[in-house]
Amino acid sequence: MAFSLIIFLLFCCCGNVQLTEAQQLVQGLSWTFYDSSCPRLESIVRNRLKKVFQDDIGQAAGLLRLHFHDCFVQGCDGSVLLDGSASGPGEQAAPPNLSLRAQAFRIINDLRRRVHRRCGRVVSCADITAISARDAVFLSGGPDYDVPLGRKDGLNFATINETLANLPPPSSNTGELLTALAAKNFDATDIVALSGGHTIGLGHCTSFTDRLYPTQDPTMDKTFANNLKAVCPVANSTNTTGLFTSDQDLYTDRRTRSIVTSFAINQTLFYEKFVIGMIKMSQLSVLTGTQGEIRANCSVRNSDNLSLSSVVEEEKGSWSAF
């Protein structure tokens, strides 16, 4: 049986998660960071995303994945949002990021405009990305939870090689995942829980057709494999559906199988561990205090933004629709 099938229904109902493990916050982050400077921040983001997801719920998966890809590469600093520059191609040009939804980047910048118009330029793109990921989970039927805030936006993007080195491919087996993510202080429970995020999205056929062609993976359920072949009739199909090798292997590997099973039979436990993993991930190598900046445009560093003054003036103007 496939991991994705086991946990497919884990996001079927929503509710606040009460954490049983104390959350250690990185210095500079706070649960109440914008209470004075932008008290309506989270309602602005959530209300807008409700409308976005009503039109296209697929954008929820795109925003969640954007947060993952930002945090795993040089920390949650909004670096994945940056366009490339004269210094070289940005993180978006790296192979793992080529399938990030273009609309996800536009949504983050739209949210940034809305927030800055209401509050001034006090909220970072990195924080907006983190809040959007939480709302993507909740508005898709997953758990609701608080997000620690106070991140600053990074001044540089990672190289393509650095990006490749920090984003495990969907073909990774459990051993490779455990080794790679242990360096980021994730344990086996964190890895299985965070992989549950795949249940609100779709995978590209090319991410797993090596398990179907030329020879079918013997560990895959035959009926399920036939269904996948119907969606992905050739190895290089551009269609989308579920199941990565990494997900299947988490169920197959004896080191993680019991964790997968425990989450499958106990949704409350899964929600709790998923939230703990998300909060832990959202604090990876964050910039706070005097580090970094608050970008006036999420895709451009302030030093490269020739129209920064006019952008700031625009944001002080009246509230308007997207």
ABEGO torsion letter per residue (X at the ends): XBAAAAAAAAAABBEBBBBABBBBBBBGBBAAAAAAABAAAAAAAAAAAAAAAAABAAAAAAAAAAAAAAAABGEBAGAAABBBBAAEBBAAABAAAAABBAAAAAAAAAAAAAAAAAAEBABBAAAAAAAAAAAAAAAAGBBBBBBBBGBBBBABBBBAAAAAAABBBAABBAAAAAAAAAAAGBBAAAAAAAAAAAAABBBBAAAAAAAAOABBBAABBAAAAAAAAAABABAABABBBBEBAAAAAAAABAAAAAAAAAAAABAAAAAAAAAAAAAAAAABGBBBEABEBBBABAABBAAABAAAAAAAAAAABBBBBX
